[in-house]
């Protein structure tokens, strides 16, 4: 299944899609009602991974060794 996600508004009970968005007459759609207020900026949020135990960070420590023969 290929799908698209659009943000829309409901005005007087009618779903109003952004300009230029056309849905085929026989398309099947799913409607999700969000309880979050509308935002002016719609961008995905990529969260940083977190360790369950912060003390485990020591397992990810790296040692930086410079190569004297390295060139750019």
Backbone as JSON, one array per atom type, in Angstrom:
{
  "sequence": "XXXXXXXXXXXXXXXXXXXXXXXXXXXXXXXXXXXXXXXXXXXXXXXXXXXXXXXXXXXXXXXXXXXXXXXX",
  "N": [[0.85, -1.18, 0.0], [0.64, 2.15, -0.88], [0.85, 5.31, 0.48], [-0.11, 8.67, 1.3], [0.43, 11.51, 3.37], [-1.34, 14.24, 4.56], [-1.76, 17.48, 5.94], [-4.69, 18.91, 7.08], [-7.56, 21.08, 7.43], [-10.63, 21.43, 9.23], [-13.52, 22.96, 8.28], [-16.53, 24.21, 9.13], [-17.44, 21.56, 9.32], [-16.46, 20.42, 6.99], [-13.77, 18.9, 5.36], [-10.9, 20.57, 4.54], [-8.49, 20.52, 2.23], [-4.99, 21.27, 1.53], [-4.14, 23.7, -1.04], [-3.88, 22.52, -4.38], [-3.82, 19.82, -3.83], [-5.17, 16.87, -4.84], [-7.55, 14.31, -4.63], [-8.25, 11.08, -5.79], [-11.53, 10.22, -7.08], [-12.51, 7.75, -6.1], [-10.92, 7.08, -4.01], [-9.7, 5.53, -1.02], [-9.72, 6.68, 2.25], [-8.2, 7.49, 5.42], [-8.97, 9.0, 8.44], [-7.46, 10.87, 10.91], [-7.85, 12.26, 13.98], [-6.33, 14.91, 15.5], [-5.24, 15.99, 18.68], [-3.56, 18.02, 19.1], [-2.66, 21.46, 18.92], [-2.83, 23.46, 15.9], [0.16, 24.03, 14.03], [2.54, 26.47, 12.92], [4.79, 25.7, 11.7], [5.58, 22.85, 10.06], [7.36, 20.24, 10.49], [9.3, 17.25, 10.51], [10.25, 15.62, 13.56], [13.26, 14.54, 14.67], [14.39, 12.48, 16.95], [17.03, 12.15, 19.32], [18.81, 9.21, 20.17], [18.56, 7.69, 23.4], [20.31, 6.51, 26.26], [19.42, 3.87, 28.43], [20.68, 3.51, 30.83], [22.72, 5.97, 31.86], [25.37, 5.59, 32.65], [26.35, 3.71, 30.92], [27.5, 5.04, 28.82], [30.22, 5.07, 28.83], [31.03, 2.9, 27.36], [31.06, 3.73, 24.8], [33.12, 5.43, 24.36], [35.76, 6.89, 22.5], [39.09, 6.81, 21.25], [41.1, 9.28, 19.96], [43.46, 9.22, 17.48], [46.05, 10.76, 15.91], [47.34, 10.62, 12.62], [50.54, 11.06, 11.63], [51.37, 11.08, 9.0], [49.21, 11.7, 7.49], [47.39, 13.41, 4.95], [45.53, 16.14, 3.54]],
  "CA": [[0.0, 0.0, 0.0], [1.34, 3.42, -0.93], [-0.03, 6.32, 1.05], [0.4, 10.03, 1.47], [-0.11, 12.17, 4.55], [-1.54, 15.67, 4.37], [-2.39, 18.2, 7.05], [-5.87, 19.61, 6.57], [-8.4, 21.72, 8.44], [-12.07, 21.21, 9.1], [-14.24, 24.23, 8.32], [-17.96, 23.93, 9.11], [-17.66, 20.13, 9.1], [-15.92, 20.0, 5.69], [-12.32, 18.8, 5.37], [-10.32, 21.46, 3.55], [-7.11, 20.14, 1.94], [-4.18, 22.37, 0.98], [-4.27, 23.95, -2.48], [-3.11, 21.66, -5.25], [-3.95, 18.41, -3.45], [-6.37, 16.25, -5.4], [-7.73, 12.91, -4.25], [-9.11, 10.41, -6.77], [-12.92, 10.12, -6.61], [-12.81, 6.48, -5.43], [-9.83, 6.8, -3.06], [-10.05, 5.2, 0.35], [-8.95, 7.55, 3.13], [-8.31, 7.33, 6.85], [-8.95, 10.32, 9.08], [-6.94, 10.83, 12.27], [-8.13, 13.54, 14.64], [-5.23, 15.27, 16.38], [-5.62, 16.9, 19.77], [-2.54, 19.07, 19.19], [-3.04, 22.68, 18.2], [-2.13, 23.63, 14.63], [1.45, 24.7, 14.11], [2.9, 27.21, 11.71], [5.92, 24.99, 11.1], [5.31, 21.42, 10.03], [8.57, 19.51, 10.13], [9.46, 16.05, 11.34], [11.17, 15.71, 14.68], [14.13, 13.37, 14.77], [14.88, 12.48, 18.32], [18.31, 11.52, 19.55], [18.65, 8.03, 21.03], [18.94, 7.86, 24.79], [20.7, 5.3, 26.96], [18.61, 3.59, 29.61], [21.57, 3.78, 31.95], [23.74, 6.91, 31.38], [26.72, 5.08, 32.92], [26.78, 2.89, 29.77], [28.15, 5.89, 27.83], [31.66, 4.76, 28.81], [31.26, 1.87, 26.35], [31.1, 4.38, 23.49], [34.24, 6.35, 24.32], [36.72, 6.62, 21.44], [40.38, 7.47, 21.38], [41.5, 9.92, 18.71], [44.87, 9.09, 17.21], [46.38, 11.46, 14.68], [48.34, 9.99, 11.78], [51.45, 12.13, 11.21], [51.55, 11.02, 7.56], [47.93, 11.99, 6.84], [47.3, 14.67, 4.22], [44.18, 16.48, 3.09]],
  "C": [[0.89, 1.24, 0.0], [0.38, 4.48, -0.42], [0.67, 7.66, 1.14], [-0.26, 10.6, 2.72], [-0.19, 13.66, 4.29], [-2.12, 16.25, 5.65], [-3.53, 19.01, 6.47], [-6.61, 20.25, 7.74], [-9.85, 21.37, 8.18], [-12.75, 22.56, 9.28], [-15.72, 23.92, 8.13], [-18.25, 22.47, 8.74], [-17.13, 19.6, 7.79], [-14.4, 20.0, 5.79], [-11.77, 19.63, 4.22], [-8.84, 21.1, 3.38], [-6.33, 21.33, 1.41], [-4.38, 22.51, -0.53], [-3.37, 23.0, -3.27], [-3.19, 20.18, -4.93], [-5.26, 17.89, -4.0], [-6.39, 14.78, -5.03], [-8.62, 12.27, -5.3], [-10.52, 10.19, -6.21], [-13.24, 8.83, -5.85], [-11.74, 6.11, -4.41], [-10.39, 6.45, -1.69], [-9.16, 6.02, 1.25], [-9.18, 7.17, 4.59], [-8.17, 8.71, 7.45], [-8.49, 10.13, 10.52], [-7.17, 12.21, 12.86], [-7.01, 13.79, 15.65], [-5.72, 16.21, 17.46], [-4.57, 17.99, 19.95], [-2.99, 20.3, 18.41], [-2.27, 22.78, 16.89], [-0.82, 24.38, 14.83], [1.7, 25.46, 12.82], [4.05, 26.52, 10.99], [5.64, 23.5, 11.19], [6.55, 20.69, 9.55], [8.72, 18.3, 11.03], [10.45, 16.3, 12.46], [11.96, 14.42, 14.75], [14.76, 13.43, 16.16], [16.21, 11.72, 18.41], [18.1, 10.29, 20.44], [19.16, 8.32, 22.44], [19.34, 6.5, 25.38], [19.79, 5.11, 28.17], [19.42, 3.9, 30.86], [22.69, 4.7, 31.46], [25.17, 6.44, 31.64], [27.24, 4.21, 31.78], [27.49, 3.71, 28.7], [29.65, 5.59, 27.75], [32.0, 3.7, 27.77], [31.39, 2.46, 24.95], [32.24, 5.39, 23.38], [35.22, 5.91, 23.23], [38.01, 7.36, 21.73], [40.76, 8.01, 20.01], [43.01, 9.83, 18.57], [45.15, 9.77, 15.89], [47.48, 10.72, 13.94], [49.27, 11.09, 11.28], [51.66, 12.16, 9.7], [50.28, 11.39, 6.79], [47.99, 13.35, 6.15], [45.85, 14.92, 3.82], [44.05, 16.34, 1.61]]
}
